Amino acid sequence: MDCQIQSLNISLGQCGSLTIQTKFESSERLRSFEVKSSNIFIEIKQSFAFTENHYVGVYTYAYEAEAVDAKLSAN
């Protein structure tokens, strides 16, 4: 499944909570991911007892230490 995810963060909380955050370059790519991944989430819902929360947020600040510019230029 190629959805061109820009970033993916998965964290497991102390009480067993699982948080998945994804970042896409455009809303079209997000919609493509939602369509392509729907079967995966249906299987998860049928396999585990859980609660699901959706919320929409806007990135106001992002810092990624490992992001580097790997371009080489010949002078």
PQR file of N, CA, C, O and H, with PARSE charges and radii, in Angstrom:
ATOM      1  N   MET A   1       0.856  -1.171   0.000 -0.4000 1.5000
ATOM      2  CA  MET A   1       0.000   0.000   0.000 -0.0000 2.0000
ATOM      3  C   MET A   1       0.897   1.227   0.000  0.5500 1.7000
ATOM      4  O   MET A   1       1.557   1.507   1.000 -0.5500 1.4000
ATOM      5  N   ASP A   2       0.931   1.953  -1.093 -0.4000 1.5000
ATOM      6  CA  ASP A   2       1.763   3.148  -1.209 -0.0000 2.0000
ATOM      7  C   ASP A   2       0.886   4.383  -1.043  0.5500 1.7000
ATOM      8  O   ASP A   2       0.131   4.749  -1.943 -0.5500 1.4000
ATOM      9  H   ASP A   2       0.395   1.725  -1.905  0.4000 1.0000
ATOM     10  N   CYS A   3       0.996   5.018   0.122 -0.4000 1.5000
ATOM     11  CA  CYS A   3       0.177   6.205   0.401 -0.0000 2.0000
ATOM     12  C   CYS A   3       1.034   7.445   0.607  0.5500 1.7000
ATOM     13  O   CYS A   3       0.504   8.518   0.895 -0.5500 1.4000
ATOM     14  H   CYS A   3       1.610   4.721   0.853  0.4000 1.0000
ATOM     15  N   GLN A   4       2.338   7.317   0.466 -0.4000 1.5000
ATOM     16  CA  GLN A   4       3.269   8.432   0.588 -0.0000 2.0000
ATOM     17  C   GLN A   4       3.085   9.191   1.900  0.5500 1.7000
ATOM     18  O   GLN A   4       2.840  10.398   1.907 -0.5500 1.4000
ATOM     19  H   GLN A   4       2.768   6.445   0.232  0.4000 1.0000
ATOM     20  N   ILE A   5       3.206   8.465   3.007 -0.4000 1.5000
ATOM     21  CA  ILE A   5       3.128   9.059   4.333 -0.0000 2.0000
ATOM     22  C   ILE A   5       4.394   9.859   4.581  0.5500 1.7000
ATOM     23  O   ILE A   5       5.496   9.346   4.386 -0.5500 1.4000
ATOM     24  H   ILE A   5       3.405   7.485   3.002  0.4000 1.0000
ATOM     25  N   GLN A   6       4.255  11.109   5.010 -0.4000 1.5000
ATOM     26  CA  GLN A   6       5.415  11.940   5.313 -0.0000 2.0000
ATOM     27  C   GLN A   6       6.040  11.567   6.634  0.5500 1.7000
ATOM     28  O   GLN A   6       7.265  11.515   6.745 -0.5500 1.4000
ATOM     29  H   GLN A   6       3.359  11.526   5.168  0.4000 1.0000
ATOM     30  N   SER A   7       5.227  11.305   7.637 -0.4000 1.5000
ATOM     31  CA  SER A   7       5.759  10.868   8.926 -0.0000 2.0000
ATOM     32  C   SER A   7       4.734   9.987   9.623  0.5500 1.7000
ATOM     33  O   SER A   7       3.527  10.097   9.407 -0.5500 1.4000
ATOM     34  H   SER A   7       4.232  11.347   7.547  0.4000 1.0000
ATOM     35  N   LEU A   8       5.263   9.109  10.468 -0.4000 1.5000
ATOM     36  CA  LEU A   8       4.434   8.181  11.219 -0.0000 2.0000
ATOM     37  C   LEU A   8       5.012   8.078  12.619  0.5500 1.7000
ATOM     38  O   LEU A   8       6.188   7.756  12.784 -0.5500 1.4000
ATOM     39  H   LEU A   8       6.244   9.020  10.644  0.4000 1.0000
ATOM     40  N   ASN A   9       4.200   8.346  13.621 -0.4000 1.5000
ATOM     41  CA  ASN A   9       4.608   8.239  15.021 -0.0000 2.0000
ATOM     42  C   ASN A   9       3.653   7.291  15.728  0.5500 1.7000
ATOM     43  O   ASN A   9       2.438   7.483  15.696 -0.5500 1.4000
ATOM     44  H   ASN A   9       3.244   8.607  13.487  0.4000 1.0000
ATOM     45  N   ILE A  10       4.208   6.266  16.366 -0.4000 1.5000
ATOM     46  CA  ILE A  10       3.413   5.301  17.115 -0.0000 2.0000
ATOM     47  C   ILE A  10       3.940   5.281  18.541  0.5500 1.7000
ATOM     48  O   ILE A  10       5.139   5.110  18.761 -0.5500 1.4000
ATOM     49  H   ILE A  10       5.196   6.109  16.391  0.4000 1.0000
ATOM     50  N   SER A  11       3.050   5.456  19.504 -0.4000 1.5000
ATOM     51  CA  SER A  11       3.484   5.404  20.898 -0.0000 2.0000
ATOM     52  C   SER A  11       2.543   4.507  21.689  0.5500 1.7000
ATOM     53  O   SER A  11       1.332   4.479  21.465 -0.5500 1.4000
ATOM     54  H   SER A  11       2.076   5.595  19.325  0.4000 1.0000
ATOM     55  N   LEU A  12       3.135   3.784  22.611 -0.4000 1.5000
ATOM     56  CA  LEU A  12       2.404   2.883  23.477 -0.0000 2.0000
ATOM     57  C   LEU A  12       2.456   3.449  24.879  0.5500 1.7000
ATOM     58  O   LEU A  12       3.538   3.635  25.437 -0.5500 1.4000
ATOM     59  H   LEU A  12       4.118   3.807  22.793  0.4000 1.0000
ATOM     60  N   GLY A  13       1.301   3.725  25.451 -0.4000 1.5000
ATOM     61  CA  GLY A  13       1.229   4.333  26.775 -0.0000 2.0000
ATOM     62  C   GLY A  13       1.362   3.310  27.887  0.5500 1.7000
ATOM     63  O   GLY A  13       1.257   2.106  27.656 -0.5500 1.4000
ATOM     64  H   GLY A  13       0.422   3.575  24.997  0.4000 1.0000
ATOM     65  N   GLN A  14       1.589   3.793  29.074 -0.4000 1.5000
ATOM     66  CA  GLN A  14       1.791   2.957  30.255 -0.0000 2.0000
ATOM     67  C   GLN A  14       0.574   2.080  30.546  0.5500 1.7000
ATOM     68  O   GLN A  14       0.721   0.945  31.000 -0.5500 1.4000
ATOM     69  H   GLN A  14       1.675   4.771  29.262  0.4000 1.0000
ATOM     70  N   CYS A  15      -0.608   2.595  30.290 -0.4000 1.5000
ATOM     71  CA  CYS A  15      -1.830   1.847  30.590 -0.0000 2.0000
ATOM     72  C   CYS A  15      -2.292   1.002  29.396  0.5500 1.7000
ATOM     73  O   CYS A  15      -3.408   0.483  29.407 -0.5500 1.4000
ATOM     74  H   CYS A  15      -0.727   3.517  29.921  0.4000 1.0000
ATOM     75  N   GLY A  16      -1.452   0.860  28.374 -0.4000 1.5000
ATOM     76  CA  GLY A  16      -1.795   0.046  27.214 -0.0000 2.0000
ATOM     77  C   GLY A  16      -2.431   0.821  26.082  0.5500 1.7000
ATOM     78  O   GLY A  16      -2.906   0.222  25.117 -0.5500 1.4000
ATOM     79  H   GLY A  16      -0.545   1.281  28.366  0.4000 1.0000
ATOM     80  N   SER A  17      -2.450   2.130  26.175 -0.4000 1.5000
ATOM     81  CA  SER A  17      -3.026   2.922  25.095 -0.0000 2.0000
ATOM     82  C   SER A  17      -2.053   2.981  23.918  0.5500 1.7000
ATOM     83  O   SER A  17      -0.837   3.014  24.106 -0.5500 1.4000
ATOM     84  H   SER A  17      -2.064   2.616  26.959  0.4000 1.0000
ATOM     85  N   LEU A  18      -2.589   2.993  22.740 -0.4000 1.5000
ATOM     86  CA  LEU A  18      -1.809   3.057  21.516 -0.0000 2.0000
ATOM     87  C   LEU A  18      -2.204   4.314  20.772  0.5500 1.7000
ATOM     88  O   LEU A  18      -3.387   4.543  20.518 -0.5500 1.4000
ATOM     89  H   LEU A  18      -3.577   2.966  22.588  0.4000 1.0000
ATOM     90  N   THR A  19      -1.227   5.127  20.421 -0.4000 1.5000
ATOM     91  CA  THR A  19      -1.484   6.349  19.682 -0.0000 2.0000
ATOM     92  C   THR A  19      -0.722   6.285  18.369  0.5500 1.7000
ATOM     93  O   THR A  19       0.478   6.010  18.350 -0.5500 1.4000
ATOM     94  H   THR A  19      -0.267   4.941  20.627  0.4000 1.0000
ATOM     95  N   ILE A  20      -1.423   6.539  17.275 -0.4000 1.5000
ATOM     96  CA  ILE A  20      -0.807   6.553  15.957 -0.0000 2.0000
ATOM     97  C   ILE A  20      -1.073   7.921  15.342  0.5500 1.7000
ATOM     98  O   ILE A  20      -2.222   8.342  15.211 -0.5500 1.4000
ATOM     99  H   ILE A  20      -2.398   6.762  17.291  0.4000 1.0000
ATOM    100  N   GLN A  21      -0.004   8.603  14.971 -0.4000 1.5000
ATOM    101  CA  GLN A  21      -0.121   9.915  14.324 -0.0000 2.0000
ATOM    102  C   GLN A  21       0.555   9.830  12.965  0.5500 1.7000
ATOM    103  O   GLN A  21       1.685   9.357  12.849 -0.5500 1.4000
ATOM    104  H   GLN A  21       0.929   8.261  15.078  0.4000 1.0000
ATOM    105  N   THR A  22      -0.142  10.290  11.949 -0.4000 1.5000
ATOM    106  CA  THR A  22       0.410  10.292  10.602 -0.0000 2.0000
ATOM    107  C   THR A  22       0.372  11.708  10.044  0.5500 1.7000
ATOM    108  O   THR A  22      -0.429  12.545  10.462 -0.5500 1.4000
ATOM    109  H   THR A  22      -1.061  10.674  12.043  0.4000 1.0000
ATOM    110  N   LYS A  23       1.250  11.945   9.101 -0.4000 1.5000
ATOM    111  CA  LYS A  23       1.299  13.259   8.453 -0.0000 2.0000
ATOM    112  C   LYS A  23       1.411  13.022   6.949  0.5500 1.7000
ATOM    113  O   LYS A  23       2.248  12.245   6.491 -0.5500 1.4000
ATOM    114  H   LYS A  23       1.901  11.266   8.761  0.4000 1.0000
ATOM    115  N   PHE A  24       0.563  13.697   6.198 -0.4000 1.5000
ATOM    116  CA  PHE A  24       0.528  13.571   4.748 -0.0000 2.0000
ATOM    117  C   PHE A  24       0.780  14.930   4.121  0.5500 1.7000
ATOM    118  O   PHE A  24       0.507  15.966   4.728 -0.5500 1.4000
ATOM    119  H   PHE A  24      -0.117  14.329   6.570  0.4000 1.0000
ATOM    120  N   GLU A  25       1.298  14.919   2.913 -0.4000 1.5000
ATOM    121  CA  GLU A  25       1.595  16.167   2.209 -0.0000 2.0000
ATOM    122  C   GLU A  25       0.327  16.890   1.775  0.5500 1.7000
ATOM    123  O   GLU A  25       0.304  18.118   1.691 -0.5500 1.4000
ATOM    124  H   GLU A  25       1.519  14.077   2.420  0.4000 1.0000
ATOM    125  N   SER A  26      -0.730  16.123   1.498 -0.4000 1.5000
ATOM    126  CA  SER A  26      -1.976  16.739   1.042 -0.0000 2.0000
ATOM    127  C   SER A  26      -3.174  15.957   1.559  0.5500 1.7000
ATOM    128  O   SER A  26      -3.043  14.811   1.991 -0.5500 1.4000
ATOM    129  H   SER A  26      -0.711  15.126   1.566  0.4000 1.0000
ATOM    130  N   SER A  27      -4.327  16.578   1.511 -0.4000 1.5000
ATOM    131  CA  SER A  27      -5.541  15.911   1.963 -0.0000 2.0000
ATOM    132  C   SER A  27      -5.933  14.771   1.021  0.5500 1.7000
ATOM    133  O   SER A  27      -6.579  13.815   1.450 -0.5500 1.4000
ATOM    134  H   SER A  27      -4.433  17.509   1.160  0.4000 1.0000
ATOM    135  N   GLU A  28      -5.553  14.858  -0.243 -0.4000 1.5000
ATOM    136  CA  GLU A  28      -5.841  13.771  -1.186 -0.0000 2.0000
ATOM    137  C   GLU A  28      -5.089  12.509  -0.789  0.5500 1.7000
ATOM    138  O   GLU A  28      -5.634  11.410  -0.887 -0.5500 1.4000
ATOM    139  H   GLU A  28      -5.028  15.635  -0.591  0.4000 1.0000
ATOM    140  N   ARG A  29      -3.853  12.650  -0.345 -0.4000 1.5000
ATOM    141  CA  ARG A  29      -3.081  11.489   0.090 -0.0000 2.0000
ATOM    142  C   ARG A  29      -3.658  10.898   1.379  0.5500 1.7000
ATOM    143  O   ARG A  29      -3.652   9.681   1.563 -0.5500 1.4000
ATOM    144  H   ARG A  29      -3.410  13.543  -0.265  0.4000 1.0000
ATOM    145  N   LEU A  30      -4.147  11.748   2.258 -0.4000 1.5000
ATOM    146  CA  LEU A  30      -4.809  11.267   3.473 -0.0000 2.0000
ATOM    147  C   LEU A  30      -6.054  10.467   3.111  0.5500 1.7000
ATOM    148  O   LEU A  30      -6.269   9.386   3.659 -0.5500 1.4000
ATOM    149  H   LEU A  30      -4.152  12.737   2.109  0.4000 1.0000
ATOM    150  N   ARG A  31      -6.873  10.975   2.203 -0.4000 1.5000
ATOM    151  CA  ARG A  31      -8.083  10.260   1.781 -0.0000 2.0000
ATOM    152  C   ARG A  31      -7.727   8.924   1.138  0.5500 1.7000
ATOM    153  O   ARG A  31      -8.419   7.929   1.354 -0.5500 1.4000
ATOM    154  H   ARG A  31      -6.698  11.854   1.757  0.4000 1.0000
ATOM    155  N   SER A  32      -6.657   8.893   0.352 -0.4000 1.5000
ATOM    156  CA  SER A  32      -6.204   7.647  -0.272 -0.0000 2.0000
ATOM    157  C   SER A  32      -5.821   6.624   0.792  0.5500 1.7000
ATOM    158  O   SER A  32      -6.148   5.443   0.671 -0.5500 1.4000
ATOM    159  H   SER A  32      -6.095   9.701   0.177  0.4000 1.0000
ATOM    160  N   PHE A  33      -5.125   7.081   1.840 -0.4000 1.5000
ATOM    161  CA  PHE A  33      -4.750   6.198   2.940 -0.0000 2.0000
ATOM    162  C   PHE A  33      -5.988   5.660   3.653  0.5500 1.7000
ATOM    163  O   PHE A  33      -6.055   4.473   3.971 -0.5500 1.4000
ATOM    164  H   PHE A  33      -4.859   8.041   1.938  0.4000 1.0000
ATOM    165  N   GLU A  34      -6.963   6.526   3.903 -0.4000 1.5000
ATOM    166  CA  GLU A  34      -8.180   6.099   4.588 -0.0000 2.0000
ATOM    167  C   GLU A  34      -8.904   5.001   3.805  0.5500 1.7000
ATOM    168  O   GLU A  34      -9.393   4.037   4.393 -0.5500 1.4000
ATOM    169  H   GLU A  34      -6.909   7.491   3.645  0.4000 1.0000
ATOM    170  N   VAL A  35      -8.970   5.147   2.490 -0.4000 1.5000
ATOM    171  CA  VAL A  35      -9.641   4.153   1.648 -0.0000 2.0000
ATOM    172  C   VAL A  35      -8.862   2.846   1.640  0.5500 1.7000
ATOM    173  O   VAL A  35      -9.445   1.776   1.814 -0.5500 1.4000
ATOM    174  H   VAL A  35      -8.572   5.931   2.012  0.4000 1.0000
ATOM    175  N   LYS A  36      -7.553   2.921   1.440 -0.4000 1.5000
ATOM    176  CA  LYS A  36      -6.729   1.723   1.311 -0.0000 2.0000
ATOM    177  C   LYS A  36      -6.567   0.975   2.632  0.5500 1.7000
ATOM    178  O   LYS A  36      -6.370  -0.241   2.622 -0.5500 1.4000
ATOM    179  H   LYS A  36      -7.080   3.790   1.298  0.4000 1.0000
ATOM    180  N   SER A  37      -6.643   1.661   3.753 -0.4000 1.5000
ATOM    181  CA  SER A  37      -6.410   1.021   5.049 -0.0000 2.0000
ATOM    182  C   SER A  37      -7.691   0.611   5.768  0.5500 1.7000
ATOM    183  O   SER A  37      -7.620   0.070   6.871 -0.5500 1.4000
ATOM    184  H   SER A  37      -6.803   2.648   3.761  0.4000 1.0000
ATOM    185  N   SER A  38      -8.837   0.849   5.187 -0.4000 1.5000
ATOM    186  CA  SER A  38     -10.097   0.580   5.885 -0.0000 2.0000
ATOM    187  C   SER A  38     -10.224  -0.886   6.291  0.5500 1.7000
ATOM    188  O   SER A  38     -10.701  -1.165   7.391 -0.5500 1.4000
ATOM    189  H   SER A  38      -8.894   1.289   4.290  0.4000 1.0000
ATOM    190  N   ASN A  39      -9.818  -1.827   5.450 -0.4000 1.5000
ATOM    191  CA  ASN A  39      -9.928  -3.254   5.797 -0.0000 2.0000
ATOM    192  C   ASN A  39      -9.045  -3.617   6.982  0.5500 1.7000
ATOM    193  O   ASN A  39      -9.432  -4.440   7.812 -0.5500 1.4000
ATOM    194  H   ASN A  39      -9.430  -1.601   4.556  0.4000 1.0000
ATOM    195  N   ILE A  40      -7.866  -3.015   7.071 -0.4000 1.5000
ATOM    196  CA  ILE A  40      -6.956  -3.282   8.189 -0.0000 2.0000
ATOM    197  C   ILE A  40      -7.609  -2.864   9.500  0.5500 1.7000
ATOM    198  O   ILE A  40      -7.570  -3.606  10.481 -0.5500 1.4000
ATOM    199  H   ILE A  40      -7.551  -2.346   6.397  0.4000 1.0000
ATOM    200  N   PHE A  41      -8.206  -1.682   9.516 -0.4000 1.5000
ATOM    201  CA  PHE A  41      -8.829  -1.185  10.738 -0.0000 2.0000
ATOM    202  C   PHE A  41     -10.087  -1.977  11.104  0.5500 1.7000
ATOM    203  O   PHE A  41     -10.400  -2.114  12.287 -0.5500 1.4000
ATOM    204  H   PHE A  41      -8.237  -1.079   8.719  0.4000 1.0000
ATOM    205  N   ILE A  42     -10.802  -2.492  10.122 -0.4000 1.5000
ATOM    206  CA  ILE A  42     -11.963  -3.344  10.407 -0.0000 2.0000
ATOM    207  C   ILE A  42     -11.506  -4.616  11.105  0.5500 1.7000
ATOM    208  O   ILE A  42     -12.130  -5.050  12.074 -0.5500 1.4000
ATOM    209  H   ILE A  42     -10.547  -2.380   9.162  0.4000 1.0000
ATOM    210  N   GLU A  43     -10.418  -5.221  10.623 -0.4000 1.5000
ATOM    211  CA  GLU A  43      -9.883  -6.430  11.256 -0.0000 2.0000
ATOM    212  C   GLU A  43      -9.423  -6.160  12.688  0.5500 1.7000
ATOM    213  O   GLU A  43      -9.648  -6.981  13.577 -0.5500 1.4000
ATOM    214  H   GLU A  43      -9.911  -4.869   9.836  0.4000 1.0000
ATOM    215  N   ILE A  44      -8.788  -5.027  12.912 -0.4000 1.5000
ATOM    216  CA  ILE A  44      -8.337  -4.675  14.262 -0.0000 2.0000
ATOM    217  C   ILE A  44      -9.533  -4.496  15.191  0.5500 1.7000
ATOM    218  O   ILE A  44      -9.511  -4.969  16.327 -0.5500 1.4000
ATOM    219  H   ILE A  44      -8.605  -4.360  12.190  0.4000 1.0000
ATOM    220  N   LYS A  45     -10.562  -3.826  14.722 -0.4000 1.5000
ATOM    221  CA  LYS A  45     -11.761  -3.612  15.539 -0.0000 2.0000
ATOM    222  C   LYS A  45     -12.435  -4.917  15.917  0.5500 1.7000
ATOM    223  O   LYS A  45     -12.992  -5.034  17.009 -0.5500 1.4000
ATOM    224  H   LYS A  45     -10.580  -3.442  13.798  0.4000 1.0000
ATOM    225  N   GLN A  46     -12.391  -5.897  15.031 -0.4000 1.5000
ATOM    226  CA  GLN A  46     -13.022  -7.179  15.300 -0.0000 2.0000
ATOM    227  C   GLN A  46     -12.155  -8.067  16.188  0.5500 1.7000
ATOM    228  O   GLN A  46     -12.659  -9.028  16.771 -0.5500 1.4000
ATOM    229  H   GLN A  46     -11.938  -5.801  14.144  0.4000 1.0000
ATOM    230  N   SER A  47     -10.864  -7.766  16.302 -0.4000 1.5000
ATOM    231  CA  SER A  47      -9.934  -8.624  17.038 -0.0000 2.0000
ATOM    232  C   SER A  47      -9.684  -8.179  18.473  0.5500 1.7000
ATOM    233  O   SER A  47      -9.332  -9.010  19.310 -0.5500 1.4000
ATOM    234  H   SER A  47     -10.455  -6.985  15.829  0.4000 1.0000
ATOM    235  N   PHE A  48      -9.852  -6.904  18.784 -0.4000 1.5000
ATOM    236  CA  PHE A  48      -9.474  -6.372  20.091 -0.0000 2.0000
ATOM    237  C   PHE A  48     -10.623  -5.558  20.690  0.5500 1.7000
ATOM    238  O   PHE A  48     -11.471  -5.027  19.972 -0.5500 1.4000
ATOM    239  H   PHE A  48     -10.137  -6.229  18.104  0.4000 1.0000
ATOM    240  N   ALA A  49     -10.628  -5.475  22.015 -0.4000 1.5000
ATOM    241  CA  ALA A  49     -11.544  -4.573  22.710 -0.0000 2.0000
ATOM    242  C   ALA A  49     -10.823  -3.234  22.857  0.5500 1.7000
ATOM    243  O   ALA A  49      -9.733  -3.178  23.427 -0.5500 1.4000
ATOM    244  H   ALA A  49      -9.939  -5.906  22.598  0.4000 1.0000
ATOM    245  N   PHE A  50     -11.412  -2.179  22.358 -0.4000 1.5000
ATOM    246  CA  PHE A  50     -10.746  -0.885  22.422 -0.0000 2.0000
ATOM    247  C   PHE A  50     -11.763   0.238  22.246  0.5500 1.7000
ATOM    248  O   PHE A  50     -12.907   0.014  21.851 -0.5500 1.4000
ATOM    249  H   PHE A  50     -12.297  -2.225  21.895  0.4000 1.0000
ATOM    250  N   THR A  51     -11.319   1.432  22.547 -0.4000 1.5000
ATOM    251  CA  THR A  51     -12.092   2.627  22.227 -0.0000 2.0000
ATOM    252  C   THR A  51     -11.280   3.420  21.216  0.5500 1.7000
ATOM    253  O   THR A  51     -10.050   3.403  21.234 -0.5500 1.4000
ATOM    254  H   THR A  51     -10.390   1.615  22.868  0.4000 1.0000
ATOM    255  N   GLU A  52     -11.975   4.099  20.353 -0.4000 1.5000
ATOM    256  CA  GLU A  52     -11.316   4.829  19.275 -0.0000 2.0000
ATOM    257  C   GLU A  52     -11.721   6.290  19.348  0.5500 1.7000
ATOM    258  O   GLU A  52     -12.901   6.609  19.496 -0.5500 1.4000
ATOM    259  H   GLU A  52     -12.975   4.113  20.339  0.4000 1.0000
ATOM    260  N   ASN A  53     -10.748   7.168  19.244 -0.4000 1.5000
ATOM    261  CA  ASN A  53     -11.009   8.607  19.245 -0.0000 2.0000
ATOM    262  C   ASN A  53     -10.396   9.225  17.992  0.5500 1.7000
ATOM    263  O   ASN A  53      -9.243   8.961  17.651 -0.5500 1.4000
ATOM    264  H   ASN A  53      -9.790   6.909  19.124  0.4000 1.0000
ATOM    265  N   HIS A  54     -11.179  10.039  17.327 -0.4000 1.5000
ATOM    266  CA  HIS A  54     -10.684  10.768  16.158 -0.0000 2.0000
ATOM    267  C   HIS A  54     -10.695  12.252  16.498  0.5500 1.7000
ATOM    268  O   HIS A  54     -11.636  12.752  17.115 -0.5500 1.4000
ATOM    269  H   HIS A  54     -12.115  10.254  17.604  0.4000 1.0000
ATOM    270  N   TYR A  55      -9.661  12.937  16.097 -0.4000 1.5000
ATOM    271  CA  TYR A  55      -9.689  14.384  16.213 -0.0000 2.0000
ATOM    272  C   TYR A  55      -8.844  14.973  15.104  0.5500 1.7000
ATOM    273  O   TYR A  55      -7.874  14.367  14.648 -0.5500 1.4000
ATOM    274  H   TYR A  55      -8.897  12.531  15.596  0.4000 1.0000
ATOM    275  N   VAL A  56      -9.220  16.135  14.689 -0.4000 1.5000
ATOM    276  CA  VAL A  56      -8.504  16.836  13.636 -0.0000 2.0000
ATOM    277  C   VAL A  56      -7.642  17.897  14.288  0.5500 1.7000
ATOM    278  O   VAL A  56      -8.113  18.654  15.137 -0.5500 1.4000
ATOM    279  H   VAL A  56     -10.008  16.627  15.060  0.4000 1.0000
ATOM    280  N   GLY A  57      -6.396  17.953  13.898 -0.4000 1.5000
ATOM    281  CA  GLY A  57      -5.491  18.946  14.455 -0.0000 2.0000
ATOM    282  C   GLY A  57      -4.697  19.615  13.348  0.5500 1.7000
ATOM    283  O   GLY A  57      -4.624  19.126  12.221 -0.5500 1.4000
ATOM    284  H   GLY A  57      -6.013  17.339  13.209  0.4000 1.0000
ATOM    285  N   VAL A  58      -4.125  20.712  13.689 -0.4000 1.5000
ATOM    286  CA  VAL A  58      -3.276  21.461  12.766 -0.0000 2.0000
ATOM    287  C   VAL A  58      -1.896  21.548  13.387  0.5500 1.7000
ATOM    288  O   VAL A  58      -1.751  21.945  14.543 -0.5500 1.4000
ATOM    289  H   VAL A  58      -4.184  21.110  14.605  0.4000 1.0000
ATOM    290  N   TYR A  59      -0.880  21.176  12.617 -0.4000 1.5000
ATOM    291  CA  TYR A  59       0.484  21.278  13.125 -0.0000 2.0000
ATOM    292  C   TYR A  59       0.851  22.750  13.319  0.5500 1.7000
ATOM    293  O   TYR A  59       0.766  23.546  12.384 -0.5500 1.4000
ATOM    294  H   TYR A  59      -0.998  20.853  11.678  0.4000 1.0000
ATOM    295  N   THR A  60       1.253  23.098  14.519 -0.4000 1.5000
ATOM    296  CA  THR A  60       1.695  24.455  14.782 -0.0000 2.0000
ATOM    297  C   THR A  60       3.207  24.528  14.951  0.5500 1.7000
ATOM    298  O   THR A  60       3.811  25.591  14.804 -0.5500 1.4000
ATOM    299  H   THR A  60       1.322  22.452  15.278  0.4000 1.0000
ATOM    300  N   TYR A  61       3.810  23.378  15.263 -0.4000 1.5000
ATOM    301  CA  TYR A  61       5.257  23.320  15.401 -0.0000 2.0000
ATOM    302  C   TYR A  61       5.693  21.878  15.213  0.5500 1.7000
ATOM    303  O   TYR A  61       5.086  20.966  15.776 -0.5500 1.4000
ATOM    304  H   TYR A  61       3.319  22.515  15.382  0.4000 1.0000
ATOM    305  N   ALA A  62       6.725  21.668  14.438 -0.4000 1.5000
ATOM    306  CA  ALA A  62       7.266  20.324  14.258 -0.0000 2.0000
ATOM    307  C   ALA A  62       8.786  20.414  14.239  0.5500 1.7000
ATOM    308  O   ALA A  62       9.356  21.284  13.581 -0.5500 1.4000
ATOM    309  H   ALA A  62       7.217  22.409  13.980  0.4000 1.0000
ATOM    310  N   TYR A  63       9.430  19.521  14.956 -0.4000 1.5000
ATOM    311  CA  TYR A  63      10.888  19.458  14.977 -0.0000 2.0000
ATOM    312  C   TYR A  63      11.309  18.021  14.780  0.5500 1.7000
ATOM    313  O   TYR A  63      10.862  17.140  15.514 -0.5500 1.4000
ATOM    314  H   TYR A  63       8.967  18.814  15.490  0.4000 1.0000
ATOM    315  N   GLU A  64      12.154  17.769  13.809 -0.4000 1.5000
ATOM    316  CA  GLU A  64      12.671  16.435  13.553 -0.0000 2.0000
ATOM    317  C   GLU A  64      14.191  16.525  13.492  0.5500 1.7000
ATOM    318  O   GLU A  64      14.748  17.057  12.531 -0.5500 1.4000
ATOM    319  H   GLU A  64      12.517  18.485  13.213  0.4000 1.0000
ATOM    320  N   ALA A  65      14.850  16.012  14.502 -0.4000 1.5000
ATOM    321  CA  ALA A  65      16.298  16.118  14.594 -0.0000 2.0000
ATOM    322  C   ALA A  65      17.001  15.332  13.498  0.5500 1.7000
ATOM    323  O   ALA A  65      18.061  15.750  13.031 -0.5500 1.4000
ATOM    324  H   ALA A  65      14.397  15.580  15.282  0.4000 1.0000
ATOM    325  N   GLU A  66      16.438  14.205  13.075 -0.4000 1.5000
ATOM    326  CA  GLU A  66      17.128  13.380  12.105 -0.0000 2.0000
ATOM    327  C   GLU A  66      16.930  13.832  10.664  0.5500 1.7000
ATOM    328  O   GLU A  66      17.552  13.273   9.761 -0.5500 1.4000
ATOM    329  H   GLU A  66      15.577  13.866  13.454  0.4000 1.0000
ATOM    330  N   ALA A  67      16.098  14.810  10.429 -0.4000 1.5000
ATOM    331  CA  ALA A  67      15.901  15.316   9.077 -0.0000 2.0000
ATOM    332  C   ALA A  67      17.120  16.142   8.661  0.5500 1.7000
ATOM    333  O   ALA A  67      17.466  17.127   9.314 -0.5500 1.4000
ATOM    334  H   ALA A  67      15.593  15.265  11.163  0.4000 1.0000
ATOM    335  N   VAL A  68      17.755  15.736   7.584 -0.4000 1.5000
ATOM    336  CA  VAL A  68      18.947  16.437   7.095 -0.0000 2.0000
ATOM    337  C   VAL A  68      18.825  16.660   5.600  0.5500 1.7000
ATOM    338  O   VAL A  68      18.058  15.979   4.919 -0.5500 1.4000
ATOM    339  H   VAL A  68      17.474  14.936   7.054  0.4000 1.0000
ATOM    340  N   ASP A  69      19.574  17.601   5.107 -0.4000 1.5000
ATOM    341  CA  ASP A  69      19.649  17.865   3.681 -0.0000 2.0000
ATOM    342  C   ASP A  69      20.825  17.073   3.126  0.5500 1.7000
ATOM    343  O   ASP A  69      21.975  17.358   3.463 -0.5500 1.4000
ATOM    344  H   ASP A  69      20.197  18.154   5.660  0.4000 1.0000
ATOM    345  N   ALA A  70      20.558  16.099   2.293 -0.4000 1.5000
ATOM    346  CA  ALA A  70      21.608  15.224   1.798 -0.0000 2.0000
ATOM    347  C   ALA A  70      22.034  15.588   0.372  0.5500 1.7000
ATOM    348  O   ALA A  70      22.623  14.757  -0.320 -0.5500 1.4000
ATOM    349  H   ALA A  70      19.624  15.868   2.019  0.4000 1.0000
ATOM    350  N   LYS A  71      21.750  16.794  -0.071 -0.4000 1.5000
ATOM    351  CA  LYS A  71      22.095  17.216  -1.426 -0.0000 2.0000
ATOM    352  C   LYS A  71      23.592  17.521  -1.518  0.5500 1.7000
ATOM    353  O   LYS A  71      24.197  18.058  -0.590 -0.5500 1.4000
ATOM    354  H   LYS A  71      21.271  17.469   0.491  0.4000 1.0000
ATOM    355  N   LEU A  72      24.151  17.171  -2.635 -0.4000 1.5000
ATOM    356  CA  LEU A  72      25.556  17.505  -2.917 -0.0000 2.0000
ATOM    357  C   LEU A  72      25.567  18.463  -4.081  0.5500 1.7000
ATOM    358  O   LEU A  72      24.822  18.279  -5.042 -0.5500 1.4000
ATOM    359  H   LEU A  72      23.660  16.735  -3.389  0.4000 1.0000
ATOM    360  N   SER A  73      26.386  19.466  -4.013 -0.4000 1.5000
ATOM    361  CA  SER A  73      26.484  20.400  -5.132 -0.0000 2.0000
ATOM    362  C   SER A  73      27.940  20.494  -5.577  0.5500 1.7000
ATOM    363  O   SER A  73      28.862  20.545  -4.762 -0.5500 1.4000
ATOM    364  H   SER A  73      26.992  19.616  -3.232  0.4000 1.0000
ATOM    365  N   ALA A  74      28.112  20.515  -6.875 -0.4000 1.5000
ATOM    366  CA  ALA A  74      29.461  20.641  -7.440 -0.0000 2.0000
ATOM    367  C   ALA A  74      29.708  22.089  -7.785  0.5500 1.7000
ATOM    368  O   ALA A  74      28.927  22.699  -8.515 -0.5500 1.4000
ATOM    369  H   ALA A  74      27.363  20.474  -7.536  0.4000 1.0000
ATOM    370  N   ASN A  75      30.782  22.642  -7.270 -0.4000 1.5000
ATOM    371  CA  ASN A  75      31.099  24.041  -7.558 -0.0000 2.0000
ATOM    372  C   ASN A  75      32.204  24.151  -8.580  0.5500 1.7000
ATOM    373  O   ASN A  75      32.601  25.258  -8.943 -0.5500 1.4000
ATOM    374  H   ASN A  75      31.417  22.146  -6.677  0.4000 1.0000
TER
END
